[in-house]
Amino acid sequence: MNQFIYDIAVWFDDTAWSTAIHESYYLYNWIESTHVLTLMLSLGILFLIDMRMLGWALPNVPATRLAERLNTPMLIGFVVMFVTGFLLLYAVPVRSSQSLWFRIKMVLLVVCAVNAYLFHKRMTQSIQTWEHEPRAPSALRRGAAISLAFWTVIVICGRFIAYDWYDCEYAQPDLVRAIAGCVDGQTRF
């Protein structure tokens, strides 16, 4: 599997657009800045909603009213964040795909997507029974806590990608090399 991911990353790396983004004086920085700004927007809103579910913020605001007002900007932010995230990966595909932190981040993104789906499903099914309560039911509070924790780790992993001390070009323990996706004899940074 690691060889397959490496081969795709090399293919992306060899495209003119990947090189153009990576070597651009301004474009990569604009993409990265947009990624971080939309991350702040999206996660700021998501954290506010999660904290409402936990009873830590806006306990007197009905949950549906909060969700109705904040879902659209949050979703727009997430879309822009994912597009710019893909462009950042596309600009530096080999190093990114062979990063331990990138791989942890991708797994947690999938977990967060599943958690968001289940959270939304549970919330819409039970909203009438607790909407005006200061805290959501325990299943929703658990989902909110998982969301807060995992998104925090995702942001930390995102920062670690840029300062990766687990690069495949350095000697690493076999377990780290396997998880990071290092392909023996092939480093291309």
N, C-alpha and C positions, 0 to 999 in steps of 0.2 A: 504494500500500500504506500509506504514512504517513497519508493521509487516512482510510483505512478504520480503522486503529488509533486515530487521533484521535477519530473518530466513536464508536467503541465506548467509548473512555475517557470521552468526554463523557456518553454514555448512562449508564455506571456512576456517574459523578460526580453525575448528576442524581437518583439514587435516594436515598430517605430513609435507608436503612441505611448507605450510603457516608458521607453527611453526618453521621449519628449517630456512627459510629465516629471519623471525623476530628475532630468537634467535642466529643466526650466528654472530660471532664476526666481520667478514669482509663483508659478502655477501650483507647484507642490505645496508651498507655504499657504497659499490661499485655500487649497483643498483641505489641508490639515487644520487651518484656523476655522473654516466652516464646519468641519467635523466636530471640533471641540465646542464651538458655539451652539450648534444644534444638539449636541450631547447635553450641554448645560440646560438648554430649554426643555428638552424631552425628559431628562431625568429629574430636573427640578419639579416639573409638573407631576411626573409619576411618583416622586417621593412625597409630594404634597397629598396626592390621592391615597398613597399607602399609609401615610401618617394619619389621615382622616379615618381610615379603616381601623387603625390601631387605637384611635381615640386621643392621639397626641396633638392634633391640629384641627381647627374649625369644627368642634363638636356640635355646634348649633346649626351648621349648614347641612341641609339634606344631601345625602350621598348622590342621588340622581342629579340634583341641580349642579353640584360640583363636577360630576362626570360630564354632563351635557356641555358645560362651558369650557372645560379643559381638554376634552378628548380630541377635538379637531387640531388645535395647535400642537398637542403632544404627538399625534400621528403624523402631521406634516414634518415636525422635527425629526421623528424616527425615520421617515422615508429619506429625508435629506442626509441624515446621519449614516444610514446604511449605504446610500449611493456614494457618499464621500469616503466611507470606510472601504468600500470595494475599490474605489479609485486609488486609495492609499496602498492597498494590497497590490493592485495592478501595477503601480509605479515601482514597487520594490518586492516582486513576488517571491523570489528565491529566499531572500533573507527572512521575509515575513512568514512564509510557509514552513520554514525550518526553525521557528522560534517556539520554545516551550511555552512562553506566555501567550503567544498567538493561539496556539492549540487549546490551551486552557480556556482562553477567552471564547473561542468558537464553541466549545462544549457547553460553557455556561450560557452563551447566547441561545443555544437550543433549549437548554433547561428553562431559561427565562421565557422563551416563547411558549413552551408547554404550560408553564406556570401561569402566564398571562391568559392563555386560552381557558384553562380550568378556573382561574380567578373570575374572569368575565362571565363564564357560564354559571358559576355558583352565585355570583352577585346578582345577575338578572333573574335567577330562579327564586331568590330569597329576599329581594330588595323591599318588597311590601311589608315584611314583618319587622324590619329593623331600620328603615331609612332615616327615621328621626331620632334614633338612639345615638348616643355619643360614640359608641364602639360597634363595630360589625361583629357578627357571630365568629366563634373561634376558628372555623375553617377558613374564613376570609382573612382573619387576622394572621393566621399561619401563612397564607399565601402572600400577604403584604410584607410580613417579616422576611420570608424567603426572597421576595423581590428586592427589598432594601439591601439585604446581605449580598445576594449574588450580583446585583448591578454595581455595588461598591467594589466587589472583587474584579468585575469586568473592567471597570475604570482603572483600577490599580494595575491589572495585567496589561491594559492598553498603554499605560505609561512605561511599564517595564519592557515592552517590545522595543521601544526606541533605545533603551539602555541595556540591551540583552547581554548579560555575562555568560549565557549558555549558548553562545554562537557555536555553530558546528565546526568552525575553523579552529577552535581550541580543543584541547584534550578535555573530555568530559567522561563521567561514569557511563557505563553501558546503558543503564536505565534512562538517564537523562537524554542520551543520544537517541534512544528508541522513541521516547515520548516526543522529543523535539523534531523528530523526523529526519535526522541526519542520515545521509546516504554515504556509505563508506567510499572514500577516494574521490568524492565529488563535492567540492565546495566552490561556490560561485557567488561572490558578493560584489 
